[in-house]
């Protein structure tokens, strides 16, 4: 699903691979500091998680890098992640994008793109609960 404008893909508009790496690092600083979300990562190799997230974001935003990890449903199955957790996760992403000065329309497009994966991650419909 490549959605390019005259300004390029979302991947290009936010600065490509290097910018996504910085975004993921800053984003996970927020996520791991959140008492609601941090327990989900207690037994996780954070360096590996961030590497997979960089790959996922590059692919999800129409970059040239393909995501080679497990399906999102398989990776998150049985972890107890609910819509309220996903909503908090997305809130941190929104805050991170805005703090980095990402164009507002690009920010909304990125959030929309990530929200398309909510059901795979939570097994539930929607991210409002």
C-alpha positions in Angstrom: 0.0 0.0 0.0 2.1 2.9 -1.2 0.5 6.2 -0.8 2.8 8.8 -2.2 2.0 12.5 -2.7 4.0 15.0 -4.6 6.0 15.2 -1.3 6.8 11.5 -1.3 5.8 8.6 0.9 5.2 9.0 4.6 8.6 7.3 5.1 10.3 9.9 3.0 8.3 12.8 4.5 9.4 12.1 8.0 13.0 11.7 7.1 13.6 8.0 6.2 15.4 5.3 8.1 17.5 7.5 10.4 14.5 9.6 11.4 12.5 6.5 12.1 15.3 5.1 14.3 15.3 8.3 16.3 11.5 8.3 16.5 11.4 4.7 17.7 14.0 5.3 20.4 12.2 8.4 21.7 8.8 6.7 21.5 10.0 3.7 23.5 11.5 5.9 26.1 8.0 7.1 26.7 6.4 3.7 26.5 8.8 2.1 28.9 8.3 4.9 31.4 4.6 4.4 31.4 3.4 2.2 34.4 0.5 0.8 32.4 2.7 -0.3 29.5 6.1 -1.1 31.0 5.0 -4.5 32.4 4.4 -5.8 28.9 8.1 -5.4 28.2 9.5 -6.8 31.5 11.0 -9.9 29.8 11.8 -8.3 26.5 15.1 -7.6 24.9 14.6 -3.9 24.3 17.4 -3.7 21.7 15.7 -6.4 19.7 12.2 -4.9 20.1 13.4 -1.5 18.9 15.1 -3.1 15.9 11.9 -4.9 15.0 9.9 -1.7 15.5 12.2 0.3 13.3 11.7 -2.3 10.6 8.0 -2.4 11.2 7.6 1.4 11.0 9.8 1.6 7.9 7.6 -0.9 6.2 4.3 0.5 7.5 5.2 4.0 6.3 6.0 2.7 2.7 9.7 2.7 3.0 12.0 0.3 1.2 12.6 -1.9 4.2 10.3 -4.9 4.7 9.1 -6.2 8.0 10.4 -9.7 8.5 9.1 -10.4 12.0 6.3 -12.6 13.2 2.8 -11.5 12.2 1.5 -8.9 14.6 -1.3 -11.2 15.8 1.2 -14.0 16.6 3.7 -11.7 18.3 1.0 -10.2 20.6 -1.3 -13.1 21.2 -1.9 -14.1 24.8 -0.1 -11.1 26.2 -3.3 -9.5 27.6 -3.0 -6.4 25.5 -6.4 -4.6 25.4 -7.7 -1.6 23.6 -6.9 0.7 26.5 -3.2 -0.4 26.3 -3.2 0.1 22.5 -4.8 3.5 23.0 -2.1 4.5 25.5 0.6 3.2 23.1 -0.8 5.3 20.3 -1.1 8.4 22.5 2.7 8.1 23.2 3.3 7.8 19.5 1.2 10.9 18.9 3.1 12.8 21.6 6.4 11.7 20.2 5.5 12.7 16.6 4.3 16.1 17.8 7.3 16.7 20.0 9.6 16.0 17.0 7.8 18.7 15.0 6.3 16.2 12.5 3.8 17.8 10.1 0.3 17.5 11.6 -1.2 15.8 8.5 1.7 13.4 8.4 1.2 12.8 12.2 -2.5 12.0 11.7 -1.7 9.8 8.7 0.9 7.8 10.7 -1.5 7.3 13.6 -4.2 6.2 11.2 -1.8 3.8 9.6 -0.8 2.3 12.9 -4.4 2.0 14.1 -5.1 -0.3 11.2 -3.1 -2.9 13.1 -5.0 -2.5 16.4 -7.1 -5.6 16.0 -4.1 -7.8 15.2 -2.4 -6.5 18.4 -5.3 -6.6 20.8 -7.7 -9.2 19.2 -10.4 -6.6 19.9 -12.1 -4.1 17.6 -11.3 -0.4 18.2 -8.8 1.4 20.4 -11.1 3.3 22.7 -11.4 1.1 25.7 
